[in-house]
């Protein structure tokens, strides 16, 4: 009864921290707009992302999360609230699953501690509040852990089917889940060599089904996207990989002390199988992924599937710390009181501070890249009321998903001109464009902080475009967002159409 009630309270706390005022804080991230734009087209029966049609693999978007989101959009409407509620609920599910997995493999006391750790873990709370598809991988990763542990312990293939099936399912949501293939194959090899082949086939099956459907419907588009995606995943030199990995590992430990406690706690797990597999599921992805991509700042979302494992280790660390502190003091009641005080005080303080952020404003390390919700909605309303459905607007995804006309992001506009961009090739076939996304065709260009903090820094074509566009008439300004009208298509917007402080008459 005690554990059931405690778990219920933990789940309620996890839900509050992840769902309260979720649309407003933190600010909107560009990738969230990408998911919503794709879901908007899926709701209308189209496989399209802004100007790109036929396949979304080119922008590294696989179908599972997008289809789940599209289903939620059909029921609850297209909004940031729908997206973030979905990922927030996935975070709550992960807390409940962590308790179930840990109570099954260890004991209910450690399970309760681990669930509480994940419920209040600041990094886990923050990234559940963002609408990232990686949140879907977290519960799948939690199911991989008992699958591999029980398979190793019993040799029964049904547990390997659970682990391999979750990896395969995750591969249809995000390419990142591919890094878990290695731990699954290693445990299969460790346990029963002949299981390696069919475990690999099982993991490949969901993606093979997706690939088969694409090859039957849009083969040229799918193969083009697949080739480009595999090219993007190409490695650098071994020395550069070692440097990047060392930097990632150091930053992870220095910026997040939970990671240190979690890593130590995983080494303290009882049972060799559980300990080795849990450490493998945490460290192998860091090793494989951290060689080539950043795991911090703008790319910290890559760690979302690993955070429940960190919380598991933190729960084990807290229990062992309590026992160690208590055993160092002879007086039993004083020992328990001191141990509880030393361990619970920072946890309660963290909870209180996180509640305060949720109730007011949730600051992040990437705030310069985020958009204010109300300002973004106001800008979209201006564009929608001053354009026709066939007019082109160039905007970042954080704004573009709200627009009701033809919309392209600045990378599409650059790629259509033959420029090289970080996420799109310069040779996209003409039939992949649902409409002409070149900036010369645009009626409006919406410049937000992502243009100046990222786009113009990494894409010379965007920097040149920004210089030219800033010479166009400024017709709307709200906060950090500015709207410019193409002088070749200007119609003259009356000053009375919006607040005087926000609109500048064109022409």
NORZIQUI-V165071 format. One line per field, one symbol per residue. psi: psi as a letter, one per 30 degrees, with the letter a starting at -180 (. if undefined). burial: + if it has 16 or more other ideal C-beta (glycine too) atoms within 10 Angstrom, else -. A space follows every 50 residues. Layout:
psi = ???
burial = ???
This chain:
psi = eeeeeeeeeeeeeeeefffkhffekllkkefeeeeeeeeeeeeggkjkjc fklekgfeghjlfeeeeeeeeeeeefljlfeeefeeeeeeeeeeeeeeee eefefclfeeeeeeeeeeefjeeeeefffkikfffffeeeeefeeeeeee eeefgkfeeeeeeeeeeeeefgekfeffffeeeeeeeeeeejeffeefee eeefeeeeeeeeeeffeieeeeeeeeeeeeefgklaleeeeeeeeeeeee eeeefjfeeeeeeeeeffkkjeeeeeeeeefeeeeeeeeffflkglbfgf fffeffeeeeeeeeeeeeeeeeeeeeffkejeeeeeeeeeeeefeeeeee eeeeeeeefdkjklfgefflkkeeeeeeeeeeeefgllefkkkkllffee ffkgakkklfeeeeefgglklffklfhkkeffkfljgkfffkekkjjlfe eefeefefjeeeeeeeeeefflkjfkkjbgkkkkkkffgkfjkkffflke ffkkkl.
burial = ------+--++-+++++++--+-++++++++++++++++++++---++++ ++++++++++++++++-+++-++----++++++++++++++++++++++- +++-++-+-+++++++++++++++++++++++++++++++++++++++++ +++---+-++-++++++++++++++++++++-++++++--+---++--++ -++++++--++--+---+--++-+++-+---------------++--++- ++---+-++++++-++--+---++++++++++++++++++++--++---+ +++++++++++++++++++-++--++--------+--++---+------+ +--+--++---+-+-+--+++++-++++++-++--++---++++++++++ +++-++++++++++++--+-+--++--+---+++--+++-++++++++++ +--+++--+-++--++--+--+++++++-+++++++------+----+-- -+++-+-
